[in-house]
Amino acid sequence: MDPYGALVLAGGQARRLGGVHKPGLLIAGVSLLDRVLAAVADAAPRLVVGPPQPAPADVLVVRENPPGGGPVAALAAGLNALVDVSQQPITWLALLAGDLPFLTPAVVSSLRAAAASTDGAVLVDGSGRDQYLAGVYRLSSLAGAVSEQGTPGGAPLRRVIGRLSLARVTAAPGGAPPWLDCDDADDVRIAETLARETSESKEADG
């Protein structure tokens, strides 16, 4: 498949978690952000949009404008920064939330394959809903949609990405759901339990 870049949105207020920096939360000893970045380890470049935070040396952290301006503002900031850091032209961009503990390289590969003949591909959750922040998009289509939106601050992501022609990918049954995000304390507890069960299962199989 063609080379691709990755953009992880790792800001937000996390009000349902008491305002903690959610991407820094540990699940089975590994931060949510590190788990997401591991799923796109082969992407170049890799960018994180959000407040200053620890990240691998090859990952650029940028801030949305205005700070806290929402996911479309974060996306716009990431796209602007992408132009400056890309060493070679890229056609595809993985756009991911920073709180997906069970996203895997295999799921990202499935999204990349499904996106090949359209504007992009998104993961569908267990309720059949499109997860726009678990997708791979044609960079030109995504940038065009953001440009058409105009002022990005406060704009809903669905309004921007929903206008694209998208393929839908359903995760294979079994295992921890790759679309699970950690919005509140219950989600974090569920993720911790699933991570522990997954680790125990691997140890038993090994």
Salt bridges, closest charged atoms under 4 A:
ASP42 OD2 - ARG112 NH1 3.60
ASP58 OD1 - ARG46 NH2 2.93
GLU64 OE1 - ARG63 NH1 2.86
ASP99 OD2 - LYS22 NZ 2.94
ASP125 OD2 - ARG129 NE 3.06
ASP130 OD2 - ARG168 NH2 2.65
GLU148 OE1 - ARG163 NH1 3.08
ASP183 OD2 - ARG16 NH2 3.61
ASP183 OD1 - LYS22 NZ 3.22
ASP186 OD1 - ARG189 NH2 2.14
